[in-house]
């Protein structure tokens, strides 16, 4: 075996044990010995000054080696404290990363579903239905009487997203309950989308499915990049809330979840708006040149 000489102790006992393990070769036992200084960072932080005062009290020479089981146990205790400190840091980083991992799995699952191309029309219509429900929730308060509902603003907001419903009037929505309003607007959305699909496919068959895939992927990629930057900014600022007796991790989880829901809502609205504003150009018709002879 070998005799390994160490000039300092690492903060982690695992590294020291790996160094000791180098002494054994091919089954032959080895030996190891560590020489430390009271000025080493590990000893200086965890009790090295107390040992130095004891040496000064007993007038021990500076070059005299000290061997003590108490000192060894004190050193191992210091290593345990450092390991616990770094473990807590890694655990905190892991907990923060889990928040992003959950959001990443959700957004990637949505993206994979679009790439597979299964039922893109139904997916876009579900985006539209959620958007209509959000609009109704924003402009209709069930606690108020129907006479005080902002039906004119509701109709205007619907027409902003679905311009094919330009003839929608507040009178068409009066007399309906909240759930009836949602059902009526979803039906109107489906009819308008069928008209839009017929217009687009008349120019080029199958173009509507391509547009659906393009706009959904575009919005997911763009908004997800912006969301990552916002989450990084939140991560840097949330630690200050510990001074207000709040758990930074819980604040990060709660606000991150709200930001993720807002991103998904914005994605759905942008897709619906883009699909109804999509105006493909008809293919150019080639005209015969003057040199061509038409028979």
C-alpha positions in Angstrom: 0.0 0.0 0.0 0.8 3.7 0.0 1.2 6.3 2.7 -0.9 9.3 1.8 0.0 12.7 3.4 -2.7 15.3 3.5 -1.8 19.0 4.1 -5.4 20.1 5.0 -8.8 18.8 5.6 -11.6 19.3 3.1 -15.0 20.7 4.1 -16.5 17.4 3.1 -15.6 14.2 4.9 -16.3 12.3 1.6 -13.3 14.0 -0.1 -11.1 13.1 2.9 -12.2 9.5 2.8 -11.5 9.3 -1.0 -8.0 10.6 -0.3 -7.5 7.9 2.4 -8.8 5.3 0.0 -5.9 6.1 -2.4 -3.5 4.5 0.1 -4.9 1.0 -0.5 -3.7 -0.7 -3.7 -4.7 -4.1 -5.0 -6.0 -5.2 -1.6 -2.9 -4.1 0.3 -3.7 -1.9 3.3 -2.1 1.6 3.3 -1.9 4.4 5.7 -2.6 8.1 5.8 -1.8 11.1 7.9 -3.0 14.7 7.9 -1.0 17.7 8.9 -3.1 20.8 9.7 -2.6 24.4 10.6 -4.7 26.4 13.1 -4.8 29.0 10.3 -6.6 26.7 7.9 -10.0 28.0 7.0 -11.9 25.1 8.5 -10.2 25.4 11.8 -10.3 29.2 11.8 -14.0 29.2 11.4 -14.8 26.4 13.9 -12.8 26.8 17.0 -9.2 27.2 15.9 -8.8 30.4 17.9 -9.8 28.6 21.1 -7.0 26.0 20.5 -4.6 28.8 19.8 -5.4 30.5 23.1 -4.9 27.2 24.9 -1.5 26.8 23.3 -0.6 30.4 24.3 -1.7 29.7 27.8 0.6 26.7 28.1 3.3 28.3 26.2 3.5 25.6 23.5 6.0 26.2 20.7 4.5 27.0 17.4 6.3 24.2 15.6 5.2 21.6 18.2 2.7 19.1 16.7 -0.6 18.6 18.5 -2.4 15.2 18.5 -5.7 15.0 20.3 -8.9 13.0 19.9 -10.8 16.1 21.1 -9.3 18.1 18.2 -10.2 15.4 15.7 -13.8 15.2 16.9 -14.0 19.0 16.8 -12.8 18.9 13.3 -15.3 16.2 12.2 -18.1 18.2 13.9 -17.0 21.3 11.9 -17.2 19.2 8.7 -20.7 18.0 9.6 -21.8 21.6 10.0 -20.4 22.6 6.7 -22.0 19.6 5.0 -25.3 20.4 6.5 -25.0 24.0 5.3 -24.3 23.0 1.7 -27.0 20.3 1.9 -29.6 22.9 2.8 -28.5 25.1 -0.1 -28.8 22.2 -2.5 -32.2 21.3 -1.2 -33.4 24.9 -1.5 -32.1 25.0 -5.1 -33.9 21.7 -5.8 -37.2 23.0 -4.4 -37.0 26.1 -6.5 -36.1 24.1 -9.6 -39.1 21.8 -9.0 -41.4 24.8 -9.5 -40.0 25.4 -13.0 -39.9 21.6 -13.7 -43.6 21.3 -13.1 -44.3 24.3 -15.4 -41.9 23.0 -18.0 -43.6 19.6 -18.1 -47.0 21.3 -18.6 -45.9 23.6 -21.4 -43.9 20.9 -23.2 -46.9 18.5 -23.0 -49.0 21.2 -24.7 -46.3 21.7 -27.3 -45.9 18.0 -28.1 -49.6 17.7 -28.6 -49.5 20.5 -31.2 -46.5 18.9 -33.0 -48.3 15.6 -33.2 -51.1 17.4 -35.0 -54.0 15.6 -33.4 -57.2 17.5 -33.3 -55.7 21.0 -33.8 -59.1 22.5 -34.6 -60.6 21.2 -31.3 -57.6 22.6 -29.5 -58.1 26.0 -31.0 -61.8 25.9 -30.3 -61.1 25.0 -26.7 -58.8 28.1 -26.5 -61.7 30.2 -27.9 -64.2 28.8 -25.4 -61.9 29.6 -22.5 -61.4 33.1 -23.9 -65.1 33.6 -24.1 -65.6 32.4 -20.6 -62.9 34.8 -19.4 -64.5 37.7 -21.2 -67.9 36.9 -19.6 -66.3 36.6 -16.2 -64.6 40.0 -16.7 -67.7 42.0 -17.7 -70.6 40.1 -16.0 -71.0 40.1 -12.3 -73.5 37.4 -11.2 -74.0 39.3 -7.9 -75.5 42.3 -9.8 -78.9 42.4 -11.6 -78.8 41.8 -15.3 -79.7 45.4 -16.0 -76.3 46.5 -14.6 -74.2 44.1 -16.7 -71.8 45.8 -19.2 -73.2 43.9 -22.2 -72.0 46.6 -24.7 -68.4 46.4 -23.5 -68.7 42.6 -23.5 -69.9 42.6 -27.1 -67.1 45.0 -28.1 -64.5 42.8 -26.4 -65.8 39.7 -28.2 -65.6 41.5 -31.6 -62.0 42.4 -30.9 -61.0 38.7 -30.8 -63.5 37.5 -33.4 -64.0 40.1 -36.1 -66.4 37.8 -38.0 -68.9 38.5 -35.2 -69.0 42.2 -36.2 -72.8 42.2 -36.2 -73.0 41.1 -32.6 -75.1 43.6 -30.6 -75.7 43.9 -26.9 -79.4 43.3 -27.6 -78.5 39.8 -28.7 -77.1 39.1 -25.2 -79.8 40.6 -23.1 -82.1 38.3 -21.2 -79.5 35.5 -21.0 -78.1 34.2 -17.8 -74.4 33.8 -17.1 -74.1 30.2 -18.3 -76.4 30.9 -21.2 -74.2 33.8 -22.2 -71.1 31.5 -22.2 -72.9 28.8 -24.3 -74.2 31.4 -26.8 -70.8 33.0 -27.3 -69.2 29.6 -27.7 -71.7 28.6 -30.3 -71.2 31.9 -32.2 -67.4 31.3 -32.0 -67.7 27.8 -33.5 -69.9 29.1 -36.3 -67.5 31.9 -37.1 -64.5 29.5 -37.0 -66.2 27.2 -39.5 -66.7 30.2 -41.8 -63.1 31.2 -41.4 -61.9 27.7 -42.1 -63.9 27.6 -45.3 -62.5 30.9 -46.4 -58.9 29.8 -45.8 -59.2 26.3 -47.3 -60.8 27.8 -50.4 -57.5 29.5 -51.1 -55.5 26.4 -50.3 -56.8 23.1 -49.0 -55.3 22.1 -45.6 -53.9 25.6 -45.0 -56.0 26.1 -41.9 -54.4 23.2 -40.1 -50.9 24.5 -40.9 -51.9 28.0 -39.6 -53.2 26.5 -36.4 -49.9 24.7 -35.8 -47.8 27.7 -36.7 -49.7 30.2 -34.5 -49.9 27.9 -31.4 -46.2 27.0 -31.6 -45.2 30.7 -32.2 -47.1 31.9 -29.1 -45.9 29.0 -26.9 -42.3 29.6 -27.8 -42.4 33.4 -27.5 -44.4 33.6 -24.3 -42.4 30.8 -22.6 -39.1 32.6 -23.2 -40.6 35.8 -21.7 -41.9 33.7 -18.8 -38.5 32.2 -18.1 -37.0 35.7 -17.8 -39.8 36.8 -15.5 -39.3 33.8 -13.3 -35.6 34.5 -13.0 -36.4 38.1 -12.0 -38.9 36.8 -9.4 -36.3 34.3 -8.1 -33.8 37.1 -7.5 -36.3 39.4 -5.7 -38.3 36.9 -3.7 -35.6 36.4 -1.1 -36.1 39.9 0.2 -39.6 38.9 1.4 -38.0 36.9 4.2 -37.5 40.2 6.0 -41.3 40.5 6.1 -41.6 37.1 7.9 -42.7 35.4 4.7 -41.4 32.1 3.3 -39.6 33.0 0.0 -40.1 29.5 -1.4 -43.9 29.7 -0.8 -44.0 33.2 -2.3 -42.1 31.9 -5.3 -44.5 29.0 -5.8 -47.6 31.1 -5.5 -46.5 34.0 -7.7 -44.9 31.6 -10.2 -48.2 29.7 -10.5 -50.1 32.9 -11.0 -47.7 34.0 -13.7 -47.9 30.7 -15.4 -51.7 30.9 -15.6 -51.5 34.4 -16.9 -49.0 33.2 -19.6 -51.4 30.4 -20.7 -54.3 32.8 -20.8 -52.4 35.2 -22.9 -51.3 32.4 -25.2 -54.9 31.3 -25.8 -56.1 34.8 -26.5 -53.2 35.5 -28.9 -53.9 32.3 -30.8 -57.6 33.1 -31.2 -56.9 36.6 -32.3 -54.2 35.5 -34.8 -56.4 32.8 -36.3 -59.3 35.2 -37.1 -56.9 37.9 -38.3 -55.2 35.4 -40.6 -55.6 36.6 -44.2 -53.7 34.3 -46.6 -52.8 35.6 -50.0 -54.3 33.7 -52.9 -51.7 32.0 -55.1 -50.3 34.1 -57.9 -51.7 33.3 -61.3 -49.0 33.2 -64.0 -49.9 35.1 -67.2 -48.4 34.0 -70.5 -45.6 36.3 -71.8 -45.7 38.0 -75.1 -43.3 35.5 -76.6 -45.5 32.5 -75.7 -47.9 31.4 -78.5 -51.4 30.5 -77.4 -52.9 27.8 -79.6 
